[in-house]
Amino acid sequence: MHYIGIDIGSTASKVSIFNDNELILNFVMPTGWNSKETSLVIEKKLAENGIDLERSKVVATGYGRVSVPYANKTVTEITCHGKGAYYLLGKDATVIDIGGQDTKIITLENGKVTNFTMNDKCAAGTGRFLELMANTLGVSIKELSDMALLGEDINITSMCTVFAESEVISLIGNGTNKESIARGILNSITGRVYSIAYKHGIKGTVFLTGGLCEIDSFVNMLSKKLGVTVETNPLARYAGSIGAALQAKNI
């Protein structure tokens, strides 16, 4: 028997698979414009890895969870991210998940979600915002984050992604170096995360999930902004799909 968690996010889809005893496989792919098509690509990839859906339990979560026709159950991303984060960290924490289109702050107590705050009204402060800004500078997200460590502090004040992009273009036109612009971009993102996190309330360990958890320079800047050491894990971007797979064990 296999237990499969599928987290279809707005920009990336993650899949985690357990057998009866352990986590055996994780993979990620772009979501693309159609979540239903993405779910069919995932189905094919599962078959290529010898996973028989007839002998599996599947839980879907995330932005496109209703688009997985072979899922036995759908579960909210807050529940799955909390469960996955607790599995990876092994203790209670304040979980920060920076997704493609939203940022979530989740409080875990006794291994369960007791409170959460989500900012999903604007892409500013999210992975999509960072992707757009990196494209504007002509670099990758990792390159932008690494460059930021070498730059001087500047402020990008616009709260709207479109206006922030215009502001970055103006800075480029005025001859501001890329390193300082990159630092301003990360200051903007980490500042928005700071606002949400402290409005929500931080308790205990702070644990970062989502794709940005893999970029050490971003984790370091977020730690400085929050005033605490932010912990993460090599599998933290899979927190949602891991949590969904663990939920599948209860079906």
PASEBA-1860 file (N, C-alpha, C; in nm, 3 decimals):
! residues 251
1> MHYIGIDI> 0.084/-0.120/0.000/0.000/0.000/0.000/0.088/0.125/0.000 ~ 0.049/0.222/-0.083/0.118/0.351/-0.083/0.021/0.461/-0.041 ~ 0.076/0.563/0.023/-0.002/0.678/0.070/0.056/0.801/0.002 ~ -0.025/0.867/-0.078/0.024/0.972/-0.168/-0.038/1.106/-0.131 ~ 0.046/1.206/-0.117/0.001/1.343/-0.096/0.034/1.427/-0.218 ~ -0.065/1.497/-0.270/-0.046/1.583/-0.387/-0.085/1.726/-0.350 ~ 0.012/1.815/-0.357/-0.010/1.956/-0.323/0.003/2.038/-0.451 ~ -0.112/2.073/-0.509/-0.111/2.151/-0.633/-0.120/2.299/-0.598
9> GSTASKVS> -0.005/2.365/-0.599/0.000/2.507/-0.568/-0.023/2.591/-0.692 ~ -0.021/2.721/-0.674/-0.049/2.811/-0.786/0.064/2.812/-0.888 ~ 0.187/2.785/-0.844/0.300/2.786/-0.936/0.371/2.652/-0.946 ~ 0.374/2.574/-0.838/0.442/2.444/-0.839/0.356/2.339/-0.771 ~ 0.367/2.216/-0.820/0.294/2.103/-0.762/0.394/2.005/-0.703 ~ 0.368/1.963/-0.580/0.458/1.874/-0.509/0.386/1.742/-0.479 ~ 0.461/1.633/-0.483/0.405/1.501/-0.456/0.496/1.428/-0.358 ~ 0.437/1.366/-0.257/0.512/1.287/-0.159/0.444/1.151/-0.144
17> IFNDNELI> 0.526/1.046/-0.130/0.473/0.910/-0.124/0.535/0.836/-0.006 ~ 0.450/0.778/0.076/0.493/0.689/0.185/0.454/0.546/0.149 ~ 0.536/0.450/0.194/0.486/0.313/0.202/0.435/0.294/0.344 ~ 0.422/0.173/0.391/0.367/0.154/0.525/0.455/0.210/0.635 ~ 0.585/0.228/0.606/0.678/0.264/0.712/0.752/0.396/0.695 ~ 0.773/0.440/0.571/0.859/0.556/0.554/0.828/0.636/0.428 ~ 0.881/0.758/0.425/0.871/0.844/0.307/0.968/0.793/0.202 ~ 0.918/0.757/0.084/1.004/0.693/-0.015/1.030/0.777/-0.139
25> LNFVMPTG> 0.948/0.880/-0.164/0.967/0.957/-0.287/0.902/1.094/-0.276 ~ 0.972/1.196/-0.326/0.917/1.330/-0.343/0.953/1.379/-0.482 ~ 0.862/1.450/-0.547/0.899/1.518/-0.671/0.812/1.643/-0.689 ~ 0.864/1.735/-0.770/0.798/1.864/-0.790/0.796/1.895/-0.939 ~ 0.694/1.968/-0.982/0.684/2.011/-1.122/0.604/2.141/-1.128 ~ 0.621/2.218/-1.235/0.540/2.339/-1.249/0.392/2.304/-1.261 ~ 0.307/2.385/-1.200/0.163/2.360/-1.210/0.112/2.392/-1.350 ~ 0.167/2.497/-1.411/0.117/2.535/-1.543/-0.017/2.605/-1.532
33> WNSKETSL> -0.083/2.620/-1.644/-0.208/2.699/-1.645/-0.330/2.615/-1.611 ~ -0.318/2.481/-1.613/-0.434/2.395/-1.595/-0.403/2.287/-1.491 ~ -0.463/2.299/-1.372/-0.437/2.205/-1.264/-0.481/2.064/-1.298 ~ -0.589/2.052/-1.374/-0.638/1.918/-1.412/-0.533/1.847/-1.498 ~ -0.475/1.918/-1.594/-0.371/1.857/-1.678/-0.249/1.821/-1.593 ~ -0.215/1.905/-1.498/-0.103/1.876/-1.409/-0.127/1.748/-1.333 ~ -0.250/1.729/-1.285/-0.282/1.607/-1.209/-0.267/1.483/-1.296 ~ -0.295/1.495/-1.425/-0.280/1.381/-1.516/-0.133/1.351/-1.544
41> VIEKKLAE> -0.051/1.457/-1.550/0.094/1.437/-1.564/0.149/1.367/-1.440 ~ 0.100/1.407/-1.323/0.141/1.343/-1.198/0.101/1.196/-1.198 ~ -0.021/1.167/-1.245/-0.068/1.028/-1.252/0.027/0.943/-1.337 ~ 0.070/0.999/-1.449/0.162/0.928/-1.538/0.297/0.906/-1.470 ~ 0.346/1.008/-1.400/0.476/0.997/-1.333/0.469/0.895/-1.220 ~ 0.356/0.888/-1.152/0.339/0.787/-1.047/0.349/0.647/-1.107 ~ 0.283/0.627/-1.220/0.289/0.496/-1.287/0.431/0.463/-1.329 ~ 0.506/0.563/-1.377/0.645/0.541/-1.418/0.733/0.499/-1.301
49> NGIDLERS> 0.693/0.538/-1.181/0.767/0.501/-1.060/0.711/0.377/-0.992 ~ 0.625/0.306/-1.063/0.573/0.180/-1.012/0.467/0.194/-0.905 ~ 0.401/0.308/-0.899/0.296/0.331/-0.800/0.161/0.297/-0.861 ~ 0.095/0.198/-0.804/-0.036/0.154/-0.851/-0.145/0.230/-0.773 ~ -0.217/0.317/-0.841/-0.319/0.396/-0.772/-0.432/0.309/-0.716 ~ -0.453/0.192/-0.776/-0.556/0.102/-0.726/-0.520/0.047/-0.588 ~ -0.393/0.047/-0.558/-0.346/-0.003/-0.428/-0.288/0.112/-0.345 ~ -0.341/0.231/-0.364/-0.292/0.348/-0.293/-0.407/0.431/-0.239
57> KVVATGYG> -0.376/0.514/-0.142/-0.469/0.615/-0.092/-0.411/0.751/-0.127 ~ -0.493/0.839/-0.181/-0.446/0.969/-0.228/-0.523/1.081/-0.163 ~ -0.450/1.178/-0.107/-0.510/1.301/-0.055/-0.452/1.419/-0.133 ~ -0.538/1.505/-0.181/-0.495/1.624/-0.254/-0.517/1.748/-0.169 ~ -0.427/1.844/-0.185/-0.437/1.969/-0.111/-0.388/2.082/-0.201 ~ -0.395/2.204/-0.149/-0.345/2.319/-0.223/-0.449/2.384/-0.312 ~ -0.402/2.484/-0.383/-0.483/2.567/-0.472/-0.567/2.485/-0.569 ~ -0.509/2.377/-0.624/-0.580/2.297/-0.725/-0.625/2.161/-0.677
65> RVSVPYAN> -0.650/2.148/-0.548/-0.682/2.016/-0.492/-0.808/1.952/-0.551 ~ -0.904/2.035/-0.594/-1.028/1.979/-0.649/-1.007/1.928/-0.791 ~ -0.887/1.948/-0.847/-0.861/1.909/-0.985/-0.790/1.775/-0.997 ~ -0.788/1.699/-0.889/-0.723/1.567/-0.890/-0.832/1.461/-0.889 ~ -0.871/1.407/-1.006/-0.987/1.318/-1.013/-0.969/1.185/-0.942 ~ -0.846/1.143/-0.921/-0.820/1.013/-0.857/-0.793/1.026/-0.706 ~ -0.809/1.146/-0.650/-0.789/1.164/-0.506/-0.904/1.100/-0.429 ~ -0.870/1.033/-0.320/-0.973/0.977/-0.232/-1.034/1.083/-0.142
73> KTVTEITC> -0.959/1.191/-0.122/-1.005/1.295/-0.029/-0.927/1.423/-0.057 ~ -0.989/1.538/-0.031/-0.917/1.665/-0.034/-0.914/1.723/0.107 ~ -0.803/1.787/0.140/-0.783/1.844/0.274/-0.724/1.983/0.256 ~ -0.761/2.077/0.341/-0.712/2.214/0.329/-0.560/2.220/0.344 ~ -0.500/2.317/0.278/-0.355/2.329/0.281/-0.302/2.366/0.419 ~ -0.381/2.440/0.496/-0.336/2.476/0.632/-0.314/2.350/0.714 ~ -0.410/2.260/0.713/-0.399/2.135/0.788/-0.280/2.053/0.740 ~ -0.264/2.042/0.609/-0.156/1.960/0.553/-0.019/2.022/0.580
81> HGKGAYYL> -0.006/2.154/0.564/0.123/2.218/0.591/0.161/2.203/0.738 ~ 0.063/2.217/0.826/0.091/2.200/0.968/0.138/2.059/1.000 ~ 0.070/1.961/0.947/0.105/1.821/0.974/0.242/1.787/0.914 ~ 0.267/1.834/0.791/0.395/1.809/0.727/0.510/1.876/0.799 ~ 0.489/2.000/0.843/0.593/2.073/0.915/0.627/2.003/1.046 ~ 0.524/1.955/1.116/0.548/1.886/1.243/0.625/1.756/1.220 ~ 0.593/1.687/1.112/0.665/1.564/1.077/0.813/1.593/1.053 ~ 0.843/1.700/0.980/0.981/1.733/0.946/1.059/1.789/1.065
89> LGKDATVI> 0.993/1.870/1.146/1.062/1.938/1.256/1.062/1.855/1.384 ~ 0.953/1.783/1.406/0.944/1.699/1.526/0.907/1.773/1.653 ~ 0.861/1.899/1.638/0.819/1.974/1.756/0.727/2.087/1.714 ~ 0.662/2.147/1.812/0.573/2.259/1.784/0.652/2.379/1.734 ~ 0.586/2.464/1.657/0.655/2.578/1.598/0.555/2.678/1.542 ~ 0.606/2.794/1.505/0.535/2.887/1.419/0.585/2.862/1.278 ~ 0.497/2.816/1.191/0.534/2.779/1.055/0.505/2.896/0.961 ~ 0.605/2.934/0.883/0.587/3.037/0.780/0.597/2.968/0.645
97> DIGGQDTK> 0.490/2.972/0.568/0.491/2.915/0.434/0.474/3.027/0.333 ~ 0.578/3.049/0.253/0.571/3.151/0.148/0.543/3.078/0.017 ~ 0.419/3.085/-0.028/0.378/3.017/-0.149/0.387/3.108/-0.270 ~ 0.338/3.058/-0.383/0.342/3.136/-0.505/0.253/3.258/-0.501 ~ 0.135/3.245/-0.438/0.038/3.354/-0.438/-0.006/3.398/-0.299 ~ 0.039/3.330/-0.196/0.000/3.371/-0.060/0.109/3.338/0.040 ~ 0.099/3.399/0.156/0.187/3.369/0.267/0.102/3.325/0.385 ~ 0.138/3.212/0.445/0.062/3.157/0.556/0.149/3.151/0.681
105> IITLENGK> 0.092/3.191/0.793/0.157/3.176/0.924/0.070/3.080/1.005 ~ 0.130/2.972/1.053/0.055/2.865/1.119/0.116/2.838/1.256 ~ 0.033/2.834/1.359/0.078/2.798/1.493/0.049/2.652/1.519 ~ 0.153/2.577/1.558/0.139/2.437/1.596/0.154/2.422/1.746 ~ 0.057/2.360/1.809/0.063/2.330/1.951/0.020/2.185/1.970 ~ 0.105/2.110/2.040/0.082/1.966/2.058/0.063/1.896/1.923 ~ 0.138/1.943/1.823/0.136/1.881/1.692/0.017/1.915/1.605 ~ -0.068/2.006/1.651/-0.190/2.040/1.577/-0.197/2.190/1.549
113> VTNFTMND> -0.267/2.225/1.441/-0.286/2.365/1.406/-0.386/2.427/1.502 ~ -0.345/2.532/1.572/-0.436/2.601/1.664/-0.473/2.741/1.615 ~ -0.398/2.794/1.519/-0.427/2.927/1.468/-0.352/2.946/1.337 ~ -0.406/3.029/1.249/-0.334/3.059/1.126/-0.377/3.196/1.074 ~ -0.288/3.257/0.998/-0.315/3.383/0.930/-0.267/3.369/0.787 ~ -0.347/3.415/0.693/-0.310/3.405/0.552/-0.327/3.539/0.485 ~ -0.227/3.578/0.408/-0.235/3.699/0.327/-0.244/3.657/0.182 ~ -0.364/3.660/0.124/-0.381/3.616/-0.014/-0.448/3.721/-0.101
121> KCAAGTGR> -0.449/3.847/-0.055/-0.516/3.953/-0.131/-0.425/4.012/-0.239 ~ -0.295/3.991/-0.225/-0.201/4.050/-0.320/-0.079/3.961/-0.327 ~ -0.016/3.953/-0.444/0.101/3.867/-0.461/0.227/3.926/-0.399 ~ 0.224/4.054/-0.358/0.340/4.115/-0.297/0.381/4.037/-0.172 ~ 0.510/4.008/-0.159/0.557/3.932/-0.044/0.549/3.783/-0.064 ~ 0.524/3.737/-0.185/0.512/3.594/-0.213/0.619/3.549/-0.313 ~ 0.620/3.418/-0.339/0.715/3.364/-0.435/0.695/3.421/-0.574 ~ 0.569/3.443/-0.613/0.541/3.498/-0.745/0.598/3.638/-0.759
129> FLELMANT> 0.587/3.718/-0.654/0.644/3.853/-0.653/0.795/3.845/-0.674 ~ 0.861/3.754/-0.601/1.006/3.741/-0.613/1.045/3.694/-0.753 ~ 0.966/3.603/-0.809/0.993/3.554/-0.945/0.984/3.668/-1.047 ~ 0.881/3.752/-1.035/0.864/3.865/-1.126/0.980/3.964/-1.113 ~ 1.021/3.991/-0.990/1.130/4.085/-0.968/1.262/4.030/-1.022 ~ 1.285/3.899/-1.005/1.406/3.837/-1.059/1.408/3.846/-1.211 ~ 1.292/3.822/-1.272/1.284/3.833/-1.418/1.315/3.975/-1.465 ~ 1.269/4.073/-1.388/1.295/4.213/-1.422/1.444/4.243/-1.420
137> LGVSIKEL> 1.515/4.180/-1.326/1.660/4.201/-1.315/1.738/4.108/-1.407 ~ 1.670/4.011/-1.468/1.737/3.918/-1.558/1.823/3.815/-1.486 ~ 1.780/3.775/-1.365/1.856/3.675/-1.288/1.760/3.571/-1.233 ~ 1.814/3.464/-1.178/1.731/3.363/-1.111/1.697/3.410/-0.970 ~ 1.601/3.343/-0.907/1.565/3.379/-0.769/1.684/3.360/-0.675 ~ 1.757/3.250/-0.693/1.875/3.227/-0.608/1.981/3.335/-0.631 ~ 2.005/3.370/-0.757/2.103/3.474/-0.787/2.062/3.606/-0.725 ~ 1.933/3.639/-0.733/1.884/3.763/-0.673/1.908/3.761/-0.521
145> SDMALLGE> 1.876/3.648/-0.457/1.892/3.639/-0.312/2.038/3.649/-0.271 ~ 2.127/3.586/-0.348/2.270/3.594/-0.317/2.323/3.736/-0.339 ~ 2.277/3.801/-0.448/2.319/3.939/-0.476/2.279/4.033/-0.364 ~ 2.163/4.006/-0.304/2.110/4.095/-0.200/2.204/4.107/-0.081 ~ 2.281/4.002/-0.054/2.373/4.005/0.059/2.486/4.104/0.037 ~ 2.510/4.142/-0.089/2.619/4.233/-0.124/2.573/4.377/-0.143 ~ 2.441/4.399/-0.138/2.387/4.531/-0.167/2.369/4.619/-0.044 ~ 2.339/4.745/-0.070/2.307/4.839/0.037/2.156/4.844/0.055
153> DINITSMC> 2.114/4.877/0.176/1.971/4.882/0.205/1.904/4.996/0.131 ~ 1.804/4.963/0.051/1.717/5.063/-0.010/1.574/5.017/0.011 ~ 1.481/5.110/-0.002/1.340/5.076/0.019/1.264/5.071/-0.113 ~ 1.187/4.965/-0.131/1.090/4.958/-0.239/0.954/4.968/-0.171 ~ 0.890/5.081/-0.189/0.776/5.117/-0.105/0.641/5.069/-0.158 ~ 0.631/5.038/-0.286/0.502/5.004/-0.344/0.449/4.873/-0.288 ~ 0.323/4.871/-0.248/0.259/4.750/-0.197/0.204/4.663/-0.308 ~ 0.186/4.720/-0.425/0.130/4.647/-0.539/0.244/4.592/-0.625
161> TVFAESEV> 0.230/4.467/-0.671/0.334/4.405/-0.751/0.363/4.484/-0.878 ~ 0.258/4.531/-0.945/0.276/4.606/-1.070/0.354/4.734/-1.046 ~ 0.316/4.808/-0.942/0.386/4.934/-0.912/0.527/4.908/-0.861 ~ 0.545/4.798/-0.786/0.679/4.764/-0.737/0.772/4.734/-0.854 ~ 0.719/4.666/-0.955/0.799/4.637/-1.074/0.840/4.768/-1.144 ~ 0.746/4.863/-1.153/0.777/4.993/-1.212/0.885/5.065/-1.131 ~ 0.877/5.050/-0.999/0.975/5.113/-0.911/1.114/5.054/-0.935 ~ 1.120/4.921/-0.953/1.248/4.855/-0.980/1.304/4.901/-1.114
169> ISLIGNGT> 1.219/4.911/-1.214/1.263/4.957/-1.346/1.319/5.099/-1.337 ~ 1.254/5.183/-1.256/1.304/5.320/-1.237/1.441/5.320/-1.169 ~ 1.459/5.233/-1.071/1.588/5.224/-1.002/1.698/5.181/-1.099 ~ 1.664/5.086/-1.187/1.761/5.043/-1.289/1.798/5.160/-1.380 ~ 1.695/5.235/-1.420/1.718/5.350/-1.507/1.800/5.458/-1.442 ~ 1.791/5.469/-1.310/1.868/5.571/-1.237/2.010/5.526/-1.205 ~ 2.044/5.404/-1.247/2.180/5.356/-1.228/2.207/5.287/-1.096 ~ 2.103/5.257/-1.020/2.122/5.183/-0.894/2.174/5.043/-0.927
177> NKESIARG> 2.275/4.997/-0.853/2.333/4.867/-0.885/2.236/4.754/-0.851 ~ 2.253/4.643/-0.921/2.161/4.530/-0.906/2.161/4.473/-0.765 ~ 2.277/4.474/-0.701/2.286/4.418/-0.567/2.197/4.493/-0.468 ~ 2.198/4.625/-0.479/2.115/4.705/-0.388/1.967/4.692/-0.422 ~ 1.935/4.683/-0.551/1.795/4.662/-0.591/1.748/4.526/-0.538 ~ 1.834/4.424/-0.551/1.799/4.291/-0.501/1.775/4.295/-0.350 ~ 1.859/4.370/-0.279/1.841/4.381/-0.134/1.710/4.452/-0.102 ~ 1.678/4.555/-0.180/1.551/4.625/-0.159/1.431/4.533/-0.181
185> ILNSITGR> 1.442/4.447/-0.281/1.333/4.352/-0.310/1.315/4.256/-0.193 ~ 1.426/4.200/-0.143/1.415/4.106/-0.029/1.371/4.179/0.097 ~ 1.416/4.303/0.115/1.368/4.381/0.229/1.216/4.397/0.222 ~ 1.165/4.419/0.101/1.021/4.435/0.082/0.946/4.306/0.118 ~ 0.997/4.193/0.069/0.931/4.065/0.095/0.939/4.027/0.242 ~ 1.059/4.033/0.298/1.074/3.994/0.439/0.998/4.091/0.530 ~ 0.989/4.217/0.489/0.912/4.314/0.567/0.764/4.279/0.571 ~ 0.709/4.232/0.458/0.568/4.192/0.454/0.546/4.066/0.538
193> VYSIAYKH> 0.641/3.973/0.529/0.630/3.852/0.613/0.637/3.890/0.760 ~ 0.726/3.983/0.794/0.738/4.031/0.933/0.605/4.086/0.982 ~ 0.541/4.169/0.899/0.414/4.230/0.939/0.307/4.125/0.967 ~ 0.297/4.026/0.879/0.196/3.920/0.897/0.230/3.835/1.019 ~ 0.359/3.800/1.034/0.401/3.711/1.142/0.378/3.773/1.279 ~ 0.412/3.901/1.294/0.397/3.963/1.425/0.254/4.005/1.454 ~ 0.174/4.024/1.352/0.031/4.042/1.374/-0.031/3.911/1.421 ~ 0.017/3.802/1.362/-0.031/3.669/1.400/0.019/3.631/1.539
201> GIKGTVFL> 0.147/3.658/1.564/0.212/3.619/1.689/0.305/3.502/1.668 ~ 0.429/3.518/1.712/0.529/3.412/1.697/0.550/3.343/1.830 ~ 0.542/3.210/1.827/0.567/3.130/1.947/0.671/3.024/1.916 ~ 0.773/3.017/2.000/0.871/2.910/1.989/0.953/2.917/1.861 ~ 0.989/2.800/1.812/1.070/2.788/1.691/0.996/2.842/1.569 ~ 1.068/2.909/1.480/1.010/2.954/1.353/1.064/2.863/1.243 ~ 0.973/2.803/1.168/1.008/2.703/1.067/0.955/2.748/0.932 ~ 1.046/2.761/0.834/1.009/2.809/0.701/0.984/2.693/0.606
209> TGGLCEID> 0.868/2.695/0.538/0.839/2.597/0.434/0.818/2.672/0.301 ~ 0.798/2.597/0.193/0.785/2.659/0.062/0.917/2.658/-0.012 ~ 0.915/2.691/-0.140/1.033/2.684/-0.224/1.150/2.769/-0.179 ~ 1.123/2.881/-0.113/1.231/2.971/-0.071/1.314/2.914/0.044 ~ 1.265/2.806/0.105/1.340/2.745/0.216/1.474/2.689/0.169 ~ 1.488/2.668/0.037/1.611/2.609/-0.017/1.719/2.713/-0.043 ~ 1.688/2.842/-0.023/1.783/2.949/-0.055/1.836/3.007/0.076 ~ 1.961/2.971/0.110/2.018/3.009/0.239/2.022/3.160/0.259
217> SFVNMLSK> 2.053/3.234/0.153/2.062/3.379/0.167/1.927/3.439/0.203 ~ 1.818/3.385/0.148/1.686/3.434/0.184/1.654/3.400/0.329 ~ 1.684/3.276/0.370/1.658/3.235/0.509/1.734/3.325/0.606 ~ 1.858/3.360/0.571/1.938/3.447/0.658/1.877/3.586/0.669 ~ 1.830/3.643/0.558/1.770/3.776/0.563/1.639/3.775/0.640 ~ 1.561/3.667/0.623/1.436/3.657/0.698/1.464/3.644/0.848 ~ 1.566/3.570/0.884/1.604/3.556/1.025/1.638/3.692/1.085 ~ 1.716/3.772/1.011/1.753/3.905/1.061/1.630/3.994/1.075
225> KLGVTVET> 1.539/3.986/0.978/1.420/4.071/0.983/1.331/4.034/1.102 ~ 1.316/3.904/1.128/1.228/3.859/1.236/1.296/3.866/1.373 ~ 1.430/3.872/1.372/1.502/3.876/1.499/1.512/3.740/1.566 ~ 1.490/3.633/1.491/1.502/3.497/1.543/1.571/3.412/1.436 ~ 1.629/3.301/1.478/1.690/3.210/1.381/1.580/3.126/1.318 ~ 1.560/3.143/1.189/1.457/3.067/1.118/1.515/2.931/1.081 ~ 1.445/2.826/1.122/1.488/2.691/1.089/1.416/2.643/0.963 ~ 1.477/2.547/0.895/1.412/2.487/0.779/1.465/2.345/0.763
233> NPLARYAG> 1.435/2.284/0.650/1.469/2.144/0.628/1.480/2.123/0.477 ~ 1.569/2.037/0.429/1.581/2.016/0.285/1.450/1.973/0.217 ~ 1.358/1.915/0.294/1.230/1.872/0.238/1.115/1.967/0.272 ~ 1.149/2.086/0.325/1.043/2.175/0.374/0.951/2.225/0.264 ~ 0.997/2.231/0.139/0.907/2.273/0.031/0.797/2.170/0.009 ~ 0.818/2.047/0.060/0.719/1.941/0.045/0.627/1.927/0.167 ~ 0.629/2.024/0.256/0.550/2.012/0.380/0.403/1.983/0.350 ~ 0.346/2.053/0.251/0.205/2.033/0.218/0.176/1.894/0.166
241> SIGAALQA> 0.259/1.845/0.075/0.236/1.712/0.018/0.268/1.601/0.119 ~ 0.368/1.623/0.204/0.397/1.526/0.310/0.279/1.518/0.407 ~ 0.228/1.634/0.446/0.111/1.635/0.535/-0.009/1.566/0.473 ~ -0.029/1.587/0.342/-0.140/1.523/0.273/-0.122/1.372/0.270 ~ 0.001/1.326/0.246/0.028/1.183/0.244/0.004/1.121/0.383 ~ 0.041/1.193/0.487/0.014/1.144/0.623/-0.136/1.137/0.650 ~ -0.210/1.234/0.595/-0.356/1.231/0.608/-0.412/1.108/0.536 ~ -0.348/1.069/0.425/-0.396/0.954/0.348/-0.388/0.826/0.431
249> KNI> -0.297/0.822/0.528/-0.285/0.704/0.613/-0.407/0.686/0.704 ~ -0.485/0.793/0.719/-0.603/0.788/0.807/-0.731/0.756/0.732 ~ -0.722/0.738/0.601/-0.843/0.709/0.523/-0.885/0.563/0.542
END
